[in-house]
Amino acid sequence: LEFPTHGLPLSISTWEALRAYMEYEVNTLEEIEPHGELMTGDHAPKEEGVAFFHAARRNVRRRRKAGEVGWIYTFFWYLYHVMTFWTLPNRMVEWENRKLQRLLNRSLPPAMEAWSQPLPEDQRARPSDELKRLSQRVQALIDAQPTRPVTEIYAQVYAGEKAPARQRA
């Protein structure tokens, strides 16, 4: 209620992101792979930077040789990076990370440090049966009409939920 958003669709998409975390039980950032297929393998860097760029370039070359992508994809990958000054954006990311690291090295208050730790497994909230039921109804409507605006789908599910029990049956 207090998170500022600029319009109903953005509010709903923000809520959907939060709901997805609750429904799919994502509890720590380590459970999320931030770079997707771009960084696979043993030598994948943990942070973006120049090493990330070179690893991505090796990955594109490997995928081209394996036939996963064509020469057009490879050409536009190189064209994009030449137009964005090759490794300059990655160097700026490294500079910003170093700057943030200096700021983050300041010690946090113990209460904030304790609050920031992931909860133990037995203290984590679980989605209720009602949330699971409503999520299934929403997903079924989305699957049936994928081009329909999500606001209308939520309105339909909400209207069906608020209707008296004798009308729903």
Summary of the structure (lengths in Angstrom):
residues: 169
radius of gyration: 22.7
end to end distance: 31.9
largest distance: 65.1
contacts: 324
relative contact order: 0.09
helix: 66%
strand: 0%
